[in-house]
Amino acid sequence: MKNLLLSEKYRPKTLEDLIILPRIRKIFENGLNENVILYGHFGTGKTSLARILIGRYTKDTPKLELNSSFYTSIDVLRNKIDDFCSKVYMGLDMSVDIKSDSLKYLLFSLNVFITSK
């Protein structure tokens, strides 16, 4: 097993493993049907929920995850997103049929830390 940070090793991998309010769970039980913005304090499960919803822990969905705090140049972001969206997805799992016009998922994470004086 790979050496992972504890936060990644024990991160929930399914919606059932995630501890969230029942009203929020009900919204996402059938997956994503539209664009969503998850916001709130750190440690509340936003990234875990997003990764579960886009199929991060499966090989059958094309996805790109970018940390917008790290990639701050618009040119870098534009190039990475354009490359991802314009190319045909060649997944590792060859038993899954993904067409060039199938949905692709982009996950932007942004870590903003606000301190008081």
C-alpha positions as CSV (number, residue, x, y, z in Angstrom):
1,M,0.0,0.0,0.0
2,K,1.2,3.5,-0.8
3,N,2.4,5.8,1.9
4,L,-0.4,8.3,2.1
5,L,-1.2,11.2,4.4
6,L,-3.6,10.1,7.1
7,S,-6.2,12.6,5.7
8,E,-6.0,10.8,2.3
9,K,-5.7,7.3,3.7
10,Y,-8.9,7.6,5.7
11,R,-10.8,10.0,3.4
12,P,-14.3,8.7,2.7
13,K,-14.5,6.9,-0.7
14,T,-18.3,6.5,-1.0
15,L,-21.3,8.6,-0.3
16,E,-22.3,6.2,2.4
17,D,-19.0,6.7,4.2
18,L,-19.3,10.5,4.2
19,I,-20.8,12.1,7.3
20,I,-23.2,14.8,6.0
21,L,-26.6,16.1,6.7
22,P,-29.5,13.9,5.4
23,R,-30.9,16.8,3.3
24,I,-27.5,17.2,1.5
25,R,-27.1,13.5,1.0
26,K,-30.6,13.4,-0.6
27,I,-29.6,16.0,-3.1
28,F,-26.6,14.0,-4.3
29,E,-27.9,10.4,-4.1
30,N,-28.4,10.2,-7.8
31,G,-25.1,11.9,-8.7
32,L,-24.5,15.3,-10.3
33,N,-27.2,16.7,-12.6
34,E,-26.0,20.3,-12.8
35,N,-23.0,22.5,-11.9
36,V,-22.5,22.9,-8.1
37,I,-20.3,25.1,-6.0
38,L,-19.4,23.7,-2.6
39,Y,-18.3,26.2,0.0
40,G,-17.8,26.4,3.7
41,H,-15.1,26.0,6.4
42,F,-12.2,23.7,5.9
43,G,-12.7,20.1,7.1
44,T,-16.4,19.9,6.4
45,G,-16.1,17.4,3.5
46,K,-16.4,19.6,0.4
47,T,-13.5,18.0,-1.4
48,S,-14.4,14.5,-0.3
49,L,-18.0,15.0,-1.6
50,A,-16.8,16.5,-4.9
51,R,-14.3,13.6,-5.4
52,I,-17.0,11.0,-4.7
53,L,-19.5,12.7,-7.0
54,I,-17.1,12.9,-10.0
55,G,-16.0,9.3,-9.6
56,R,-12.5,10.0,-8.3
57,Y,-12.3,6.5,-6.9
58,T,-13.4,4.8,-10.1
59,K,-11.6,4.5,-13.5
60,D,-14.7,5.1,-15.7
61,T,-15.0,8.8,-15.7
62,P,-12.6,11.4,-17.3
63,K,-11.7,14.0,-14.7
64,L,-9.2,16.7,-14.0
65,E,-8.5,18.1,-10.6
66,L,-6.7,21.4,-10.3
67,N,-5.6,23.2,-7.2
68,S,-6.3,26.9,-8.1
69,S,-4.1,28.0,-5.2
70,F,-1.1,26.3,-6.8
71,Y,-1.9,27.1,-10.5
72,T,-2.4,30.8,-10.3
73,S,-1.5,31.8,-13.9
74,I,-4.6,32.0,-16.2
75,D,-2.4,30.7,-19.1
76,V,-1.5,27.6,-17.1
77,L,-5.2,27.0,-16.2
78,R,-6.4,27.7,-19.7
79,N,-3.8,25.3,-21.3
80,K,-4.5,22.5,-18.8
81,I,-8.3,22.8,-19.2
82,D,-8.1,23.2,-23.0
83,D,-5.9,20.1,-23.3
84,F,-8.2,18.1,-21.1
85,C,-11.4,19.1,-22.8
86,S,-10.2,18.8,-26.4
87,K,-8.6,15.4,-26.2
88,V,-10.3,12.0,-26.3
89,Y,-10.1,10.3,-22.9
90,M,-8.1,7.2,-22.9
91,G,-8.9,5.6,-19.6
92,L,-6.9,2.9,-17.9
93,D,-9.9,0.6,-17.8
94,M,-10.4,-0.6,-21.4
95,S,-13.6,-2.4,-20.6
96,V,-15.4,1.0,-20.2
97,D,-16.6,2.6,-23.4
98,I,-16.1,6.4,-23.1
99,K,-16.9,8.4,-26.3
100,S,-15.2,11.6,-27.2
101,D,-18.5,13.5,-26.5
102,S,-19.0,12.0,-23.1
103,L,-19.0,14.2,-20.0
104,K,-15.7,15.2,-18.5
105,Y,-15.4,16.5,-14.9
106,L,-13.3,19.5,-13.7
107,L,-12.7,19.9,-10.0
108,F,-11.2,23.2,-8.9
109,S,-10.1,23.5,-5.4
110,L,-9.1,26.8,-3.8
111,N,-7.7,27.1,-0.4
112,V,-8.1,30.5,1.1
113,F,-6.8,31.2,4.6
114,I,-8.1,34.4,6.3
115,T,-6.3,35.6,9.4
116,S,-7.2,38.3,11.7
117,K,-4.8,40.9,13.1
